[in-house]
Amino acid sequence: MEIRSLTARAQNAERRVINFQNQLAQSEEKLTVANQKTAAADNKWDARVKEYESRLKVAEEKIKRERQGGKERASDLEKELKSLQRQLEVANKRTSTLNEIIDNAGLSTRGSPGSGK
């Protein structure tokens, strides 16, 4: 009787081992599937990150070019402003010189020379 009991216990233990092995195999298969899904998701995220990095680099370069263009435009405008200021100074000097010549010649800008000022 003891042999039967031990045999039954051994058979039960073997069945439990087989069940655990089956559960382990199923768990390993689920883990493999999950790892594959995770790898696919990781690849998608990696591609997204690379795409956004590329877009960011393009945007940064565009901003850099625009900033440089703005600096050049500001420099050109400053040069033009200085040129116009010099032209204004020259025009003011000419006006002043002409007014002095008129005053020295006895002519008045307010009336004719013989009007008795």
MDTraj code that builds the backbone (N, CA, C; nanometers):
import mdtraj as md
import numpy as np

residues = "MET GLU ILE ARG SER LEU THR ALA ARG ALA GLN ASN ALA GLU ARG ARG VAL ILE ASN PHE GLN ASN GLN LEU ALA GLN SER GLU GLU LYS LEU THR VAL ALA ASN GLN LYS THR ALA ALA ALA ASP ASN LYS TRP ASP ALA ARG VAL LYS GLU TYR GLU SER ARG LEU LYS VAL ALA GLU GLU LYS ILE LYS ARG GLU ARG GLN GLY GLY LYS GLU ARG ALA SER ASP LEU GLU LYS GLU LEU LYS SER LEU GLN ARG GLN LEU GLU VAL ALA ASN LYS ARG THR SER THR LEU ASN GLU ILE ILE ASP ASN ALA GLY LEU SER THR ARG GLY SER PRO GLY SER GLY LYS".split()
xyz = np.array([
    [0.0809, -0.1180, 0.0000],
    [0.0000, 0.0000, 0.0000],
    [0.0863, 0.1260, 0.0000],
    [0.1934, 0.1190, 0.0688],
    [0.2810, 0.2348, 0.0767],
    [0.3414, 0.2665, -0.0592],
    [0.3697, 0.1672, -0.1385],
    [0.4264, 0.1898, -0.2706],
    [0.3243, 0.2597, -0.3582],
    [0.1978, 0.2187, -0.3495],
    [0.0942, 0.2839, -0.4277],
    [0.0808, 0.4298, -0.3883],
    [0.0840, 0.4540, -0.2616],
    [0.0731, 0.5910, -0.2116],
    [0.1902, 0.6747, -0.2605],
    [0.3087, 0.6173, -0.2525],
    [0.4270, 0.6898, -0.2982],
    [0.4238, 0.7087, -0.4493],
    [0.3758, 0.6070, -0.5211],
    [0.3652, 0.6174, -0.6661],
    [0.2645, 0.7258, -0.7029],
    [0.1521, 0.7282, -0.6333],
    [0.0491, 0.8298, -0.6592],
    [0.1047, 0.9690, -0.6303],
    [0.1765, 0.9786, -0.5212],
    [0.2353, 1.1086, -0.4863],
    [0.3382, 1.1506, -0.5909],
    [0.4152, 1.0548, -0.6395],
    [0.5159, 1.0843, -0.7417],
    [0.4482, 1.1273, -0.8713],
    [0.3386, 1.0565, -0.9061],
    [0.2657, 1.0927, -1.0271],
    [0.2052, 1.2328, -1.0134],
    [0.1496, 1.2605, -0.8962],
    [0.0946, 1.3955, -0.8715],
    [0.2047, 1.5014, -0.8814],
    [0.3189, 1.4693, -0.8259],
    [0.4309, 1.5644, -0.8313],
    [0.4757, 1.5843, -0.9761],
    [0.4796, 1.4744, -1.0538],
    [0.5182, 1.4857, -1.1946],
    [0.4170, 1.5704, -1.2721],
    [0.2859, 1.5489, -1.2442],
    [0.1829, 1.6295, -1.3098],
    [0.1993, 1.7771, -1.2735],
    [0.2275, 1.8006, -1.1469],
    [0.2469, 1.9400, -1.1041],
    [0.3694, 2.0000, -1.1723],
    [0.4757, 1.9218, -1.1859],
    [0.5955, 1.9693, -1.2549],
    [0.5615, 2.0012, -1.3998],
    [0.4864, 1.9110, -1.4640],
    [0.4463, 1.9339, -1.6033],
    [0.3605, 2.0597, -1.6131],
    [0.2648, 2.0755, -1.5198],
    [0.1800, 2.1959, -1.5191],
    [0.2647, 2.3221, -1.5017],
    [0.3591, 2.3163, -1.4085],
    [0.4460, 2.4331, -1.3866],
    [0.5332, 2.4606, -1.5091],
    [0.5800, 2.3550, -1.5735],
    [0.6595, 2.3730, -1.6949],
    [0.5752, 2.4359, -1.8057],
    [0.4484, 2.3884, -1.8160],
    [0.3580, 2.4476, -1.9152],
    [0.3317, 2.5951, -1.8838],
    [0.3078, 2.6240, -1.7555],
    [0.2863, 2.7637, -1.7153],
    [0.4104, 2.8476, -1.7439],
    [0.5271, 2.7887, -1.7165],
    [0.6521, 2.8595, -1.7433],
    [0.6670, 2.8864, -1.8929],
    [0.6362, 2.7862, -1.9749],
    [0.6469, 2.8038, -2.1199],
    [0.5499, 2.9115, -2.1672],
    [0.4262, 2.9092, -2.1141],
    [0.3281, 3.0115, -2.1514],
    [0.3747, 3.1502, -2.1076],
    [0.4280, 3.1572, -1.9875],
    [0.4777, 3.2861, -1.9370],
    [0.5947, 3.3361, -2.0212],
    [0.6834, 3.2440, -2.0585],
    [0.7961, 3.2831, -2.1434],
    [0.7478, 3.3300, -2.2802],
    [0.6449, 3.2624, -2.3338],
    [0.5893, 3.3033, -2.4628],
    [0.5250, 3.4412, -2.4512],
    [0.4496, 3.4631, -2.3433],
    [0.3887, 3.5952, -2.3213],
    [0.4967, 3.7019, -2.3074],
    [0.6035, 3.6670, -2.2369],
    [0.7135, 3.7613, -2.2200],
    [0.7791, 3.7924, -2.3544],
    [0.7966, 3.6916, -2.4372],
    [0.8554, 3.7126, -2.5697],
    [0.7674, 3.8045, -2.6536],
    [0.6354, 3.7783, -2.6518],
    [0.5415, 3.8624, -2.7267],
    [0.5453, 4.0053, -2.6733],
    [0.5451, 4.0181, -2.5399],
    [0.5495, 4.1515, -2.4790],
    [0.6792, 4.2230, -2.5165],
    [0.7907, 4.1505, -2.5163],
    [0.9190, 4.2105, -2.5542],
    [0.9181, 4.2553, -2.6998],
    [0.8550, 4.1748, -2.7864],
    [0.8457, 4.2129, -2.9273],
    [0.7623, 4.3396, -2.9435],
    [0.6490, 4.3449, -2.8712],
    [0.5644, 4.4648, -2.8780],
    [0.6393, 4.5856, -2.8238],
    [0.7101, 4.5641, -2.7142],
    [0.7865, 4.6735, -2.6547],
    [0.8965, 4.7198, -2.7500],
    [0.9618, 4.6242, -2.8148],
    [1.0678, 4.6603, -2.9097],
    [1.0099, 4.7396, -3.0260],
    [0.8926, 4.6973, -3.0740],
    [0.8285, 4.7705, -3.1837],
    [0.7910, 4.9112, -3.1387],
    [0.7362, 4.9213, -3.0181],
    [0.7002, 5.0534, -2.9651],
    [0.8250, 5.1388, -2.9456],
    [0.9316, 5.0775, -2.8951],
    [1.0575, 5.1513, -2.8770],
    [1.1108, 5.2023, -3.0105],
    [1.1004, 5.1178, -3.1129],
    [1.1463, 5.1598, -3.2458],
    [1.0643, 5.2772, -3.2970],
    [0.9329, 5.2719, -3.2738],
    [0.8477, 5.3836, -3.3154],
    [0.8864, 5.5107, -3.2409],
    [0.9094, 5.4983, -3.1102],
    [0.9474, 5.6164, -3.0316],
    [1.0839, 5.6684, -3.0752],
    [1.1757, 5.5765, -3.1018],
    [1.3077, 5.6193, -3.1501],
    [1.2948, 5.6967, -3.2808],
    [1.2092, 5.6453, -3.3702],
    [1.1884, 5.7142, -3.4981],
    [1.1264, 5.8517, -3.4752],
    [1.0311, 5.8591, -3.3824],
    [0.9689, 5.9891, -3.3518],
    [1.0710, 6.0866, -3.2955],
    [1.1516, 6.0375, -3.2027],
    [1.2530, 6.1239, -3.1415],
    [1.3497, 6.1747, -3.2478],
    [1.3936, 6.0860, -3.3364],
    [1.4857, 6.1277, -3.4430],
    [1.4197, 6.2297, -3.5339],
    [1.2917, 6.2076, -3.5659],
    [1.2187, 6.3023, -3.6511],
    [1.2091, 6.4391, -3.5835],
    [1.1742, 6.4393, -3.4544],
    [1.1634, 6.5670, -3.3831],
    [1.2991, 6.6341, -3.3670],
    [1.4037, 6.5547, -3.3462],
    [1.5379, 6.6127, -3.3389],
    [1.5749, 6.6767, -3.4722],
    [1.5400, 6.6084, -3.5803],
    [1.5678, 6.6622, -3.7137],
    [1.4909, 6.7918, -3.7363],
    [1.3635, 6.7919, -3.6999],
    [1.2824, 6.9136, -3.7151],
    [1.3385, 7.0276, -3.6308],
    [1.3798, 6.9943, -3.5092],
    [1.4357, 7.0955, -3.4201],
    [1.5632, 7.1542, -3.4794],
    [1.6478, 7.0686, -3.5340],
    [1.7729, 7.1159, -3.5941],
    [1.7442, 7.2088, -3.7112],
    [1.6478, 7.1702, -3.7952],
    [1.6107, 7.2544, -3.9096],
    [1.5575, 7.3887, -3.8602],
    [1.4715, 7.3849, -3.7574],
    [1.4152, 7.5092, -3.7039],
    [1.5243, 7.5971, -3.6435],
    [1.6183, 7.5360, -3.5709],
    [1.7276, 7.6134, -3.5119],
    [1.8133, 7.6784, -3.6200],
    [1.8398, 7.6040, -3.7268],
    [1.9193, 7.6599, -3.8368],
    [1.8440, 7.7743, -3.9047],
    [1.7133, 7.7576, -3.9198],
    [1.6321, 7.8632, -3.9813],
    [1.6353, 7.9891, -3.8952],
    [1.6195, 7.9711, -3.7653],
    [1.6237, 8.0856, -3.6735],
    [1.7605, 8.1516, -3.6785],
    [1.8649, 8.0703, -3.6836],
    [2.0011, 8.1242, -3.6907],
    [2.0193, 8.2074, -3.8171],
    [1.9710, 8.1534, -3.9309],
    [1.9809, 8.2285, -4.0573],
    [1.8998, 8.3578, -4.0498],
    [1.7780, 8.3485, -3.9952],
    [1.6939, 8.4676, -3.9857],
    [1.7571, 8.5720, -3.8938],
    [1.8152, 8.5259, -3.7841],
    [1.8804, 8.6179, -3.6907],
    [1.9985, 8.6868, -3.7584],
    [2.0781, 8.6079, -3.8316],
    [2.1926, 8.6647, -3.9028],
    [2.1445, 8.7634, -4.0081],
    [2.0386, 8.7258, -4.0803],
    [1.9816, 8.8167, -4.1800],
    [1.9306, 8.9443, -4.1158],
    [1.8701, 8.9309, -3.9984],
    [1.8224, 9.0488, -3.9260],
    [1.9371, 9.1389, -3.8840],
    [2.0456, 9.0781, -3.8378],
    [2.1628, 9.1573, -3.7992],
    [2.2196, 9.2311, -3.9200],
    [2.2268, 9.1596, -4.0323],
    [2.2789, 9.2233, -4.1536],
    [2.1868, 9.3362, -4.1982],
    [2.0567, 9.3128, -4.1912],
    [1.9597, 9.4163, -4.2307],
    [1.9717, 9.5365, -4.1373],
    [1.9850, 9.5123, -4.0068],
    [2.0003, 9.6219, -3.9114],
    [2.1285, 9.6997, -3.9402],
    [2.2358, 9.6285, -3.9706],
    [2.3622, 9.6946, -4.0032],
    [2.3469, 9.7809, -4.1283],
    [2.2804, 9.7258, -4.2301],
    [2.2578, 9.8035, -4.3528],
    [2.1750, 9.9282, -4.3243],
    [2.0717, 9.9121, -4.2416],
    [1.9865, 10.0271, -4.2092],
    [2.0631, 10.1324, -4.1288],
    [2.1513, 10.0867, -4.0386],
    [2.2325, 10.1814, -3.9623],
    [2.3263, 10.2582, -4.0551],
    [2.3855, 10.1883, -4.1513],
    [2.4727, 10.2557, -4.2482],
    [2.3931, 10.3576, -4.3288],
    [2.2744, 10.3176, -4.3713],
    [2.1901, 10.4090, -4.4486],
    [2.1508, 10.5298, -4.3640],
    [2.1193, 10.5072, -4.2368],
    [2.0837, 10.6174, -4.1471],
    [2.2009, 10.7138, -4.1312],
    [2.3214, 10.6609, -4.1118],
    [2.4393, 10.7472, -4.0990],
    [2.4615, 10.8271, -4.2268],
    [2.4433, 10.7614, -4.3407],
    [2.4592, 10.8313, -4.4680],
    [2.3571, 10.9440, -4.4802],
    [2.2338, 10.9158, -4.4449],
    [2.1293, 11.0191, -4.4523],
    [2.1567, 11.1328, -4.3539],
    [2.2099, 11.0980, -4.2352],
    [2.2437, 11.2030, -4.1383],
    [2.3551, 11.2918, -4.1926],
    [2.4552, 11.2307, -4.2575],
    [2.5624, 11.3106, -4.3179],
    [2.5060, 11.4007, -4.4280],
    [2.4165, 11.3456, -4.5100],
    [2.3554, 11.4262, -4.6156],
    [2.2764, 11.5425, -4.5559],
    [2.2074, 11.5166, -4.4450],
    [2.1312, 11.6225, -4.3786],
    [2.2252, 11.7296, -4.3239],
    [2.3365, 11.6864, -4.2637],
    [2.4341, 11.7829, -4.2133],
    [2.4886, 11.8693, -4.3267],
    [2.5219, 11.8065, -4.4383],
    [2.5730, 11.8810, -4.5543],
    [2.4672, 11.9792, -4.6029],
    [2.3425, 11.9349, -4.6109],
    [2.2345, 12.0232, -4.6572],
    [2.2150, 12.1394, -4.5603],
    [2.2230, 12.1115, -4.4297],
    [2.2086, 12.2186, -4.3299],
    [2.3240, 12.3182, -4.3400],
    [2.4464, 12.2676, -4.3628],
    [2.5611, 12.3574, -4.3792],
    [2.5433, 12.4446, -4.5026],
    [2.4947, 12.3862, -4.6114],
    [2.4715, 12.4636, -4.7337],
    [2.3654, 12.5707, -4.7099],
    [2.2601, 12.5324, -4.6401],
    [2.1540, 12.6294, -4.6101],
    [2.2096, 12.7422, -4.5247],
    [2.2898, 12.7064, -4.4248],
    [2.3499, 12.8070, -4.3375],
    [2.4427, 12.8984, -4.4171],
    [2.5249, 12.8396, -4.5030],
    [2.6160, 12.9181, -4.5862],
    [2.5386, 13.0113, -4.6782],
    [2.4344, 12.9620, -4.7402],
    [2.3520, 13.0453, -4.8283],
    [2.2867, 13.1592, -4.7508],
    [2.2385, 13.1316, -4.6309],
    [2.1777, 13.2370, -4.5486],
    [2.2813, 13.3429, -4.5114],
    [2.4047, 13.2995, -4.4815],
    [2.5109, 13.3955, -4.4502],
    [2.5435, 13.4814, -4.5720],
    [2.5505, 13.4185, -4.6880],
    [2.5785, 13.4926, -4.8123],
    [2.4688, 13.5945, -4.8374],
    [2.3451, 13.5530, -4.8184],
    [2.2311, 13.6441, -4.8397],
    [2.2380, 13.7599, -4.7419],
    [2.2658, 13.7297, -4.6139],
    [2.2746, 13.8357, -4.5129],
    [2.3903, 13.9304, -4.5437],
    [2.5047, 13.8761, -4.5847],
    [2.6208, 13.9588, -4.6157],
    [2.5995, 14.0430, -4.7407],
    [2.5194, 13.9958, -4.8303],
    [2.4937, 14.0691, -4.9541],
    [2.3888, 14.1776, -4.9320],
    [2.3307, 14.1809, -4.8151],
    [2.2308, 14.2813, -4.7850],
    [2.0924, 14.2410, -4.8311],
    [2.0775, 14.1213, -4.8687],
    [1.9462, 14.0745, -4.9108],
    [1.8764, 14.0135, -4.7906],
    [1.7497, 14.0269, -4.7875],
    [1.6738, 13.9707, -4.6772],
    [1.5839, 13.8610, -4.7304],
    [1.5685, 13.7622, -4.6543],
    [1.4784, 13.6548, -4.6953],
    [1.3341, 13.6945, -4.6704],
    [1.3126, 13.8107, -4.5991],
    [1.1763, 13.8520, -4.5654],
    [1.1197, 13.9538, -4.6628],
    [1.2035, 14.0105, -4.7422],
    [1.1517, 14.1111, -4.8340],
    [1.2553, 14.1488, -4.9362],
    [1.2241, 14.2480, -5.0164],
    [1.3184, 14.2923, -5.1182],
    [1.4194, 14.3860, -5.0560],
    [1.5360, 14.4103, -5.1227],
    [1.6422, 14.4917, -5.0637],
    [1.6008, 14.6365, -5.0410],
    [1.5150, 14.6907, -5.1154],
    [1.4812, 14.8321, -5.0993],
    [1.3539, 14.8540, -5.0208],
    [1.3036, 14.7600, -4.9507],
    [1.1753, 14.7739, -4.8831],
    [1.1892, 14.8379, -4.7474],
    [1.3107, 14.8698, -4.7038],
    [1.3332, 14.9426, -4.5812],
    [1.3308, 14.8566, -4.4570],
    [1.3466, 14.7418, -4.4678],
    [1.3539, 14.6437, -4.3586],
    [1.2831, 14.6904, -4.2365],
])
top = md.Topology()
chain = top.add_chain()
for i, resn in enumerate(residues, 1):
    res = top.add_residue(resn, chain, resSeq=i)
    for name in ("N", "CA", "C"):
        top.add_atom(name, md.element.get_by_symbol(name[0]), res)
traj = md.Trajectory(xyz[None], top)
